[in-house]
Amino acid sequence: MEFLPISPESLDKAAGVLRSGGLVAFPTETVYGLGADAFNPQALAKVFEVKGRPRFDPLIIHIAALETLEKVASLSLLGGETRQKLFLLAENLWPGPLSFVLPKNEKIPGIATAGLATAAVRFPDHGSARSLISLSGGAVAAPSANPFGGLSPTRAEHVRDTLGEKVDIILDGGPARIGLESTVLDITSGNIRILRPGGTPKEAIEKLIGPVGEDYGDRGESDIASPGQLKSHYAPRIPLSVFSGEEIIRTPYEKGRVFLFFDGRTRDLWLQARGQTPSNALVKVLSESGDLIEAASRLFETLHELDIQATSSRIFAQFAPQEGLGAAINDRLKRASCKYK
């Protein structure tokens, strides 16, 4: 494993590894991805093996140019109105944290899409990621670069500490800007729906094309249409429970409990209700001002920090407001807590 800072030389070297069938962990604006050549089934199989990812969970294909979309998706299978909405969304929200589920091009191996007739495609808003994709051949399949079901990595160090020598090259581009995975939007028919909330809020999508549905309830392995739909996912090693603001304010402090508040106001109300909390109590806040963008960018980063606390017995986390990026924050917290119920 090579741990390399982003540079023209390291990007060129990493692209060569991808072209030869190897694996490269690289930064995007959402989280770090574990990349493989999207057209190489042997390389794609390595992704599933290294992550311990079940084969029924499809990957997202990353591209670096709009003209590549036709190489990974069969747009001719879309209806005229649906195609118009796709191009309107792509024109306004790509590059960015939005993945489209589309009819797949036959050139994409079935292992990448878990045998589905559809493929999720994303155009990342990260210059180094796009350079790597372009240099490597134009399409890279890349789930988050972490063991399956665990916390998503927002720093190169997170990848090194969890996957290590299983990856050929880890490119260090600093902390991820958004810190949550992309929103996944099924646009295979007129019934457009969100399969996974993420870095693009539902409101931004509806502003362009009108109302869209939501279909990101818990799925079984035979019914997965998108990454991130399993009931238990994104979980730290320390058990996590999640509460509303009112509920967490009433939750008492006990030794070993860690508290993760959405905003400073709720933390202050919790402290007032406690009277005097031990000085060594571990308390974190995602955003003092309650800013959803800041909270989203800090979610996985903070959970990684808390996950290494040897004396902690459980994380008590607060839901965010169910609006904007709060929907994605709450989705991650809910799935993280399901492992321990």
N, C-alpha and C positions, 0 to 999 in steps of 0.2 A: 504493500500500500504506500502510495506517495501522497503527502499532504502538501499541496502547493497553493501559494497565493495566486489570485487571478492576474494574468499577464498575457500578452499576445503569444508568448512562448508556451505557457502552460495550457492555454486554450487549444493551441495547435496540437500539442502532445496529447491532450485529453481526447480531441476529436479523432486522432489516429487510433487511440485505444477503442473508441466506440466503433470505428469502421472495421476494426479487426475482431469485433465480437466481445470486447471487454465491458466492464461496468465503470461508470464515472458518477460520483456524487457531485452535484453542482447547485449553486444558489439560484433561486428565482425570487420574485417579489413576494411570493406566498410563503413557502417553506423550501427546504432543500430537497431536491429530487434525486432518486437513484436511477440513472439513465442507462438505456441500452438502445441499440439500433432497432427502430420500430419495424424494420422489414426482415430482421434476422431471428428466426424462431429459437435457435440455440441460445442466443444472447438473452432473449426474453425469458427463457426457462431459468437462466441464472438469476434473474431478478426475483422470481418466485422462490427460488431455493435460498438465496441469501437473506431475504426478508422473512422466510417462513410463511409466505403468503399463500393462502389456498387458491387453487387454480380457478375457482368459480368467481373470483373477484377481479373484474376487468381493470385494465390499466388506462391511463390517459396519454394520448399521443400529443407531443409538443411539436409545434412547427414554428418557423421563424419568418415566414412570408405568406401572404394571403394566397398567392398562386399555388402554394404547396397543398392547399386544402383539397383540391381536386384529386391529388395523389393518394390521399388517405380516406376520403369520403366520396360517396356516389351521390352528388347533389342532384343528378337528373331524376332520382327517385323521389325527390321532394315535390310537393304541389307548388304551383306558382305563387300563391299567397304566402306559403310557409317560406319559400326561398326569399321572397321580398323581406320578410321579417328577419330572416337570418342575416341577410346582407346589411340591413339597417342596424341590427345589433352589433355586427362585426365592425361596421364603419365607425360606430360611436364608442364601443366598449372594448375593442381589441386594438392594440395589445392590452391585456389586463387579466385579472383573476376570474375569468369566466370560461368554462368548458362547455362546448356544445355536443350533445349526443346526436349523431347523424348516421344515416345508412353508411356502412363501412365499404371502402374500396376493397376489391378482392385481393389486392396486393398486400394488404395488412394480414399477417398470420392470425389464425383463429385463437392462438394462445394469448394474444394481446387483448382480445375482447371477450375472453372466457367463453368462446364459441358463439357469442351473440352476433346477430346480423348488423349490429350497430357499433360505432366507435365513438369514444369521447375525445374531443380535440380541443387543444388550447394553444393560444398564441401569447406567450408570457411577456410581461412588461418589465423585462430585465435585459439590458444590453449584452452582458456577458453570456447569459443563457442563450440568447438568440444567436450570438456569434458561434458558440459551441455547436448549436443545432445546425447552423448553416455549413460550418466546416465539416461536420460529420456526415452529411448526406441529406439533410433537410427534414428529418422526422425522428424524434427520440421519444420512446415510451419511458415515462418516469413517474412512478408512485413516490410517496414520501420516503426519504432515505433513513428508515428506522425499522427495527423489528416489527412485524405485523401486530397491530392492535395496541402498540405503545404510543408514547408521546411523539408527536411530529417534531422534526428537528428544525430549529430556526437559526442555528449556527453550525458552522463546519465542525466545531468541537463536539457537538451532540452526535454527529454522524460518526466521528472517530471513536467516541466512547462507547457506542452501541454496536456498530458494524465493523469497525476497525479493518483488519487485514482481509476481510471478505470483499473489499472494494479495491479496484486497481488504482484509482486516483480519486482523491477528495479535493475539490477546488474550494478554496476559502475566499468568499466574497463578503465576509462580514455578516452582521445580523440581517435577517429577512425583514423587509420594510413593512409588509402587511401582517405576516405572522399567522395567518389562517389559510387553509387550502382554498382552491377556487370554488365558486358556485358552479354546480353542474345543472345545465338546462337541457331537458329533452325537447328537441325540436324536430323530431322525425315525422310529426303529423300536425294537424291543426290544433290538437290538444296539447299545447305547450305547457310544460310544468317543470318546476324545480325539483330535482332528485336529491340534491345536497345543497344546503345553504352554505355560503362561503364569502369570499372577499368582495364579490359584487352584490350589493343589497338588492332585494326584490324590488324595492321602490325605483331603482335606477333602470331596471329592465322594463317595468310597467310604464314608466314615463315615456318609453319609446314605442312599445307595441301594445299597450293596454294590459288588462288583467291576465295573469298566468296562474296556473294551479300549483299546488304543493303536494309532493308525493315522496316525502322523506321519512316515512314511518319505518319502524323496524322491519327488516326483511330476513327471510331464511335463505340458506345457501342456494336453493333452487330458484330464487326469485330476485337475485341481485341484478339491478340494471345499471348501477353506478357505484364507484368507490364510496366508502363511508356510510353505507346503509345497514351494516350489521348492528345489532342491538348494543353490543359491547365493542368499544373502539376508543382510541386516543387515551388509553388509561395509563396513569402513573403506577409505579410499583406500590406506593403507599395507598391504601384504600381511600376513596374519595366519596363524600356525600355532598349533595347540592340542595340549597334551600332558597326560598324567596327572601327578600329583604326583611320582611316582618318575622319570618321564622328564624333567621340567623341571629337577629337581635336578641331573641329569647333563648338562644343556645348558650349554655354556661361554659365557662372555660374549665378544662381539666388538663392535668399534666399530659403532654404528648399530643394534644390537639393543636392543629395548625389551622388558622383562619385566613381565608382568601376572600376579601371583600371586593365588590365591583367598584365602589366609590368611597371617598373619604367620609362623606356624610353618614353612611351606614356604619362604618367603623366607629365613628365618634359616638353614635347612638348606642352601639354595642358596648363601648367602654363606659359610657355613662350608666348603663343598666348594670354593669358589673361592679361599679363602685371603685374598687382598686384591683387591677389585674397584675399578677406577678410580672416583674420587670423582664423576665426571660421568656415571656410568652411570644410565640412566633406569629406575627400578624402581617399580612401583605395586602396591598391595595392595587388593583389593576389600573385605575385612573382616579387620582384625587378629585378631579373636577367632574368625573362621570362621563368623560369623552369616549364614545364607542370605538373610534378609530384607534386611540391610544390603548384602550383596554384590549382590543383584538390583537394588536401588535405585541402585547405583553403576556398574553394568556399562556402559550406554550413555554415561553421563556421563563415565566414565573413558576410554572408547574415543574419544569426541569430543576429549578433551584430548590424547590421544596422537596423534590423526590430524593434528594441526596441527604436529607436530614435524618441521621441515623436514629435519633431519639423520638421521631414523630410516629404516632400510631394511626392517625387519620387526618385527612384534609377536609375541612368544612368550607365549602365554596358557596358563593352567592350568585344566583342567576342575574343576568343583565336585563335591562328593559328589552322586551320582545319587539324591537324595531331596528331597521338598518342592520348593521353588523351584529347587533345583539342577538338576532336569530341564529347566526352561525356560532357565536360564543356559547349560547345556551345548548345548541345541538351538541357541541363538543363536550360540554360539562355533563350533559345528560348521559351520553354514551360512555364517557369515562367512569361515571358512577355505577353503571349497570354491571360492571364486572364484579362488584363487591356486594351486590344485593342478594 
